[in-house]
Amino acid sequence: MKRSILKSNAPLFEVLLRLLDPLVTMAAGLLAHRLYLESWDLPDRYVYALAFMGLATAVLFPVIGLYGSRRGVTAFEEVRQIFRAVAVLAAIWFAFVFFSKTGAE
């Protein structure tokens, strides 16, 4: 019996998600900068902050367990887990802004 296409390609999909998630985080920051300040020109500190958040995403998401098996998990539980991971990322960001005193900038 042949395995399904998803099961045989699951490791590839997991690697792609692990690469794509930090890029999406950084792209969201870039888009927020563009929409709020109406400029694509990023200050150096913002580039460093985007890189830090991408790294935080790459480290935090596997620790929280987002890349584990989804078998038997309800949609509500999955959305709750994603929301929790994004909330922790937001808390890290707010702590960084607060302790570096860069909020006013």
mmCIF file of the C-alpha atoms, coordinates in Angstrom:
data_MODEL
# 
_entry.id   MODEL 
# 
loop_
_atom_site.group_PDB 
_atom_site.id 
_atom_site.type_symbol 
_atom_site.label_atom_id 
_atom_site.label_alt_id 
_atom_site.label_comp_id 
_atom_site.label_asym_id 
_atom_site.label_entity_id 
_atom_site.label_seq_id 
_atom_site.pdbx_PDB_ins_code 
_atom_site.Cartn_x 
_atom_site.Cartn_y 
_atom_site.Cartn_z 
_atom_site.occupancy 
_atom_site.B_iso_or_equiv 
_atom_site.pdbx_formal_charge 
_atom_site.auth_seq_id 
_atom_site.auth_comp_id 
_atom_site.auth_asym_id 
_atom_site.auth_atom_id 
_atom_site.pdbx_PDB_model_num 
ATOM 1   C CA . MET A 1 1   ? 0.000  0.000  0.000  1.00 0.00 ? 1   MET A CA 1 
ATOM 2   C CA . LYS A 1 2   ? 1.336  3.427  -0.987 1.00 0.00 ? 2   LYS A CA 1 
ATOM 3   C CA . ARG A 1 3   ? 1.556  6.144  1.657  1.00 0.00 ? 3   ARG A CA 1 
ATOM 4   C CA . SER A 1 4   ? -0.199 9.429  1.057  1.00 0.00 ? 4   SER A CA 1 
ATOM 5   C CA . ILE A 1 5   ? 1.695  12.264 -0.600 1.00 0.00 ? 5   ILE A CA 1 
ATOM 6   C CA . LEU A 1 6   ? 1.501  14.387 2.562  1.00 0.00 ? 6   LEU A CA 1 
ATOM 7   C CA . LYS A 1 7   ? 2.912  11.692 4.807  1.00 0.00 ? 7   LYS A CA 1 
ATOM 8   C CA . SER A 1 8   ? 5.853  10.990 2.522  1.00 0.00 ? 8   SER A CA 1 
ATOM 9   C CA . ASN A 1 9   ? 6.660  14.716 2.181  1.00 0.00 ? 9   ASN A CA 1 
ATOM 10  C CA . ALA A 1 10  ? 6.031  15.723 5.804  1.00 0.00 ? 10  ALA A CA 1 
ATOM 11  C CA . PRO A 1 11  ? 9.724  16.313 6.640  1.00 0.00 ? 11  PRO A CA 1 
ATOM 12  C CA . LEU A 1 12  ? 10.065 18.592 3.602  1.00 0.00 ? 12  LEU A CA 1 
ATOM 13  C CA . PHE A 1 13  ? 6.964  20.578 4.589  1.00 0.00 ? 13  PHE A CA 1 
ATOM 14  C CA . GLU A 1 14  ? 8.265  20.942 8.131  1.00 0.00 ? 14  GLU A CA 1 
ATOM 15  C CA . VAL A 1 15  ? 11.605 22.315 6.916  1.00 0.00 ? 15  VAL A CA 1 
ATOM 16  C CA . LEU A 1 16  ? 9.812  24.740 4.600  1.00 0.00 ? 16  LEU A CA 1 
ATOM 17  C CA . LEU A 1 17  ? 7.609  25.960 7.465  1.00 0.00 ? 17  LEU A CA 1 
ATOM 18  C CA . ARG A 1 18  ? 10.635 26.391 9.724  1.00 0.00 ? 18  ARG A CA 1 
ATOM 19  C CA . LEU A 1 19  ? 12.241 28.565 7.043  1.00 0.00 ? 19  LEU A CA 1 
ATOM 20  C CA . LEU A 1 20  ? 9.096  30.436 6.062  1.00 0.00 ? 20  LEU A CA 1 
ATOM 21  C CA . ASP A 1 21  ? 7.841  31.421 9.537  1.00 0.00 ? 21  ASP A CA 1 
ATOM 22  C CA . PRO A 1 22  ? 10.789 33.727 10.410 1.00 0.00 ? 22  PRO A CA 1 
ATOM 23  C CA . LEU A 1 23  ? 10.567 35.283 6.941  1.00 0.00 ? 23  LEU A CA 1 
ATOM 24  C CA . VAL A 1 24  ? 6.857  35.983 7.424  1.00 0.00 ? 24  VAL A CA 1 
ATOM 25  C CA . THR A 1 25  ? 7.606  37.577 10.807 1.00 0.00 ? 25  THR A CA 1 
ATOM 26  C CA . MET A 1 26  ? 10.220 39.861 9.260  1.00 0.00 ? 26  MET A CA 1 
ATOM 27  C CA . ALA A 1 27  ? 7.967  40.682 6.291  1.00 0.00 ? 27  ALA A CA 1 
ATOM 28  C CA . ALA A 1 28  ? 5.149  41.640 8.678  1.00 0.00 ? 28  ALA A CA 1 
ATOM 29  C CA . GLY A 1 29  ? 7.498  44.029 10.472 1.00 0.00 ? 29  GLY A CA 1 
ATOM 30  C CA . LEU A 1 30  ? 8.625  45.514 7.181  1.00 0.00 ? 30  LEU A CA 1 
ATOM 31  C CA . LEU A 1 31  ? 5.024  45.944 6.038  1.00 0.00 ? 31  LEU A CA 1 
ATOM 32  C CA . ALA A 1 32  ? 4.067  47.559 9.363  1.00 0.00 ? 32  ALA A CA 1 
ATOM 33  C CA . HIS A 1 33  ? 6.943  50.014 8.963  1.00 0.00 ? 33  HIS A CA 1 
ATOM 34  C CA . ARG A 1 34  ? 5.852  50.826 5.424  1.00 0.00 ? 34  ARG A CA 1 
ATOM 35  C CA . LEU A 1 35  ? 2.189  51.337 6.337  1.00 0.00 ? 35  LEU A CA 1 
ATOM 36  C CA . TYR A 1 36  ? 2.905  53.392 9.457  1.00 0.00 ? 36  TYR A CA 1 
ATOM 37  C CA . LEU A 1 37  ? 5.797  55.574 8.264  1.00 0.00 ? 37  LEU A CA 1 
ATOM 38  C CA . GLU A 1 38  ? 5.094  55.417 4.516  1.00 0.00 ? 38  GLU A CA 1 
ATOM 39  C CA . SER A 1 39  ? 8.712  54.634 3.683  1.00 0.00 ? 39  SER A CA 1 
ATOM 40  C CA . TRP A 1 40  ? 10.682 51.576 2.667  1.00 0.00 ? 40  TRP A CA 1 
ATOM 41  C CA . ASP A 1 41  ? 13.883 53.130 4.069  1.00 0.00 ? 41  ASP A CA 1 
ATOM 42  C CA . LEU A 1 42  ? 14.656 51.254 7.289  1.00 0.00 ? 42  LEU A CA 1 
ATOM 43  C CA . PRO A 1 43  ? 16.918 52.597 10.041 1.00 0.00 ? 43  PRO A CA 1 
ATOM 44  C CA . ASP A 1 44  ? 19.694 50.230 11.100 1.00 0.00 ? 44  ASP A CA 1 
ATOM 45  C CA . ARG A 1 45  ? 18.119 49.583 14.504 1.00 0.00 ? 45  ARG A CA 1 
ATOM 46  C CA . TYR A 1 46  ? 14.919 48.477 12.785 1.00 0.00 ? 46  TYR A CA 1 
ATOM 47  C CA . VAL A 1 47  ? 16.816 46.047 10.560 1.00 0.00 ? 47  VAL A CA 1 
ATOM 48  C CA . TYR A 1 48  ? 18.463 44.574 13.684 1.00 0.00 ? 48  TYR A CA 1 
ATOM 49  C CA . ALA A 1 49  ? 15.090 44.345 15.424 1.00 0.00 ? 49  ALA A CA 1 
ATOM 50  C CA . LEU A 1 50  ? 13.554 42.525 12.435 1.00 0.00 ? 50  LEU A CA 1 
ATOM 51  C CA . ALA A 1 51  ? 16.482 40.096 12.342 1.00 0.00 ? 51  ALA A CA 1 
ATOM 52  C CA . PHE A 1 52  ? 16.144 39.512 16.103 1.00 0.00 ? 52  PHE A CA 1 
ATOM 53  C CA . MET A 1 53  ? 12.418 38.804 15.803 1.00 0.00 ? 53  MET A CA 1 
ATOM 54  C CA . GLY A 1 54  ? 13.064 36.407 12.918 1.00 0.00 ? 54  GLY A CA 1 
ATOM 55  C CA . LEU A 1 55  ? 15.596 34.579 15.094 1.00 0.00 ? 55  LEU A CA 1 
ATOM 56  C CA . ALA A 1 56  ? 13.183 34.615 18.038 1.00 0.00 ? 56  ALA A CA 1 
ATOM 57  C CA . THR A 1 57  ? 10.527 33.067 15.807 1.00 0.00 ? 57  THR A CA 1 
ATOM 58  C CA . ALA A 1 58  ? 12.929 30.364 14.621 1.00 0.00 ? 58  ALA A CA 1 
ATOM 59  C CA . VAL A 1 59  ? 13.800 29.481 18.228 1.00 0.00 ? 59  VAL A CA 1 
ATOM 60  C CA . LEU A 1 60  ? 10.441 29.961 19.943 1.00 0.00 ? 60  LEU A CA 1 
ATOM 61  C CA . PHE A 1 61  ? 8.060  28.162 17.582 1.00 0.00 ? 61  PHE A CA 1 
ATOM 62  C CA . PRO A 1 62  ? 9.759  24.747 17.889 1.00 0.00 ? 62  PRO A CA 1 
ATOM 63  C CA . VAL A 1 63  ? 10.040 25.161 21.681 1.00 0.00 ? 63  VAL A CA 1 
ATOM 64  C CA . ILE A 1 64  ? 6.301  25.829 21.947 1.00 0.00 ? 64  ILE A CA 1 
ATOM 65  C CA . GLY A 1 65  ? 5.651  22.779 19.763 1.00 0.00 ? 65  GLY A CA 1 
ATOM 66  C CA . LEU A 1 66  ? 4.157  24.291 16.627 1.00 0.00 ? 66  LEU A CA 1 
ATOM 67  C CA . TYR A 1 67  ? 5.940  21.855 14.333 1.00 0.00 ? 67  TYR A CA 1 
ATOM 68  C CA . GLY A 1 68  ? 4.791  18.696 16.079 1.00 0.00 ? 68  GLY A CA 1 
ATOM 69  C CA . SER A 1 69  ? 2.251  16.207 14.840 1.00 0.00 ? 69  SER A CA 1 
ATOM 70  C CA . ARG A 1 70  ? -1.244 17.581 14.279 1.00 0.00 ? 70  ARG A CA 1 
ATOM 71  C CA . ARG A 1 71  ? -2.908 14.191 14.421 1.00 0.00 ? 71  ARG A CA 1 
ATOM 72  C CA . GLY A 1 72  ? -5.889 14.203 16.758 1.00 0.00 ? 72  GLY A CA 1 
ATOM 73  C CA . VAL A 1 73  ? -5.595 17.916 17.539 1.00 0.00 ? 73  VAL A CA 1 
ATOM 74  C CA . THR A 1 74  ? -8.745 19.983 17.197 1.00 0.00 ? 74  THR A CA 1 
ATOM 75  C CA . ALA A 1 75  ? -8.764 23.156 15.113 1.00 0.00 ? 75  ALA A CA 1 
ATOM 76  C CA . PHE A 1 76  ? -9.448 25.179 18.268 1.00 0.00 ? 76  PHE A CA 1 
ATOM 77  C CA . GLU A 1 77  ? -6.375 23.747 19.999 1.00 0.00 ? 77  GLU A CA 1 
ATOM 78  C CA . GLU A 1 78  ? -4.220 24.431 16.965 1.00 0.00 ? 78  GLU A CA 1 
ATOM 79  C CA . VAL A 1 79  ? -5.368 28.063 16.712 1.00 0.00 ? 79  VAL A CA 1 
ATOM 80  C CA . ARG A 1 80  ? -4.855 28.475 20.459 1.00 0.00 ? 80  ARG A CA 1 
ATOM 81  C CA . GLN A 1 81  ? -1.288 27.191 20.176 1.00 0.00 ? 81  GLN A CA 1 
ATOM 82  C CA . ILE A 1 82  ? -0.522 29.580 17.284 1.00 0.00 ? 82  ILE A CA 1 
ATOM 83  C CA . PHE A 1 83  ? -2.088 32.488 19.194 1.00 0.00 ? 83  PHE A CA 1 
ATOM 84  C CA . ARG A 1 84  ? 0.011  31.643 22.259 1.00 0.00 ? 84  ARG A CA 1 
ATOM 85  C CA . ALA A 1 85  ? 3.221  31.599 20.186 1.00 0.00 ? 85  ALA A CA 1 
ATOM 86  C CA . VAL A 1 86  ? 2.420  34.969 18.596 1.00 0.00 ? 86  VAL A CA 1 
ATOM 87  C CA . ALA A 1 87  ? 1.509  36.422 22.016 1.00 0.00 ? 87  ALA A CA 1 
ATOM 88  C CA . VAL A 1 88  ? 4.878  35.329 23.419 1.00 0.00 ? 88  VAL A CA 1 
ATOM 89  C CA . LEU A 1 89  ? 6.611  36.933 20.420 1.00 0.00 ? 89  LEU A CA 1 
ATOM 90  C CA . ALA A 1 90  ? 4.687  40.149 21.050 1.00 0.00 ? 90  ALA A CA 1 
ATOM 91  C CA . ALA A 1 91  ? 5.667  40.061 24.737 1.00 0.00 ? 91  ALA A CA 1 
ATOM 92  C CA . ILE A 1 92  ? 9.327  39.630 23.755 1.00 0.00 ? 92  ILE A CA 1 
ATOM 93  C CA . TRP A 1 93  ? 9.010  42.584 21.394 1.00 0.00 ? 93  TRP A CA 1 
ATOM 94  C CA . PHE A 1 94  ? 7.338  44.825 23.979 1.00 0.00 ? 94  PHE A CA 1 
ATOM 95  C CA . ALA A 1 95  ? 9.950  43.871 26.579 1.00 0.00 ? 95  ALA A CA 1 
ATOM 96  C CA . PHE A 1 96  ? 12.718 44.718 24.096 1.00 0.00 ? 96  PHE A CA 1 
ATOM 97  C CA . VAL A 1 97  ? 11.148 48.103 23.308 1.00 0.00 ? 97  VAL A CA 1 
ATOM 98  C CA . PHE A 1 98  ? 10.603 48.865 26.999 1.00 0.00 ? 98  PHE A CA 1 
ATOM 99  C CA . PHE A 1 99  ? 14.050 47.872 28.271 1.00 0.00 ? 99  PHE A CA 1 
ATOM 100 C CA . SER A 1 100 ? 15.936 49.444 25.356 1.00 0.00 ? 100 SER A CA 1 
ATOM 101 C CA . LYS A 1 101 ? 13.896 52.658 25.774 1.00 0.00 ? 101 LYS A CA 1 
ATOM 102 C CA . THR A 1 102 ? 13.251 52.874 22.036 1.00 0.00 ? 102 THR A CA 1 
ATOM 103 C CA . GLY A 1 103 ? 9.458  53.057 22.224 1.00 0.00 ? 103 GLY A CA 1 
ATOM 104 C CA . ALA A 1 104 ? 9.275  56.801 21.575 1.00 0.00 ? 104 ALA A CA 1 
ATOM 105 C CA . GLU A 1 105 ? 11.424 56.499 18.463 1.00 0.00 ? 105 GLU A CA 1 
# 
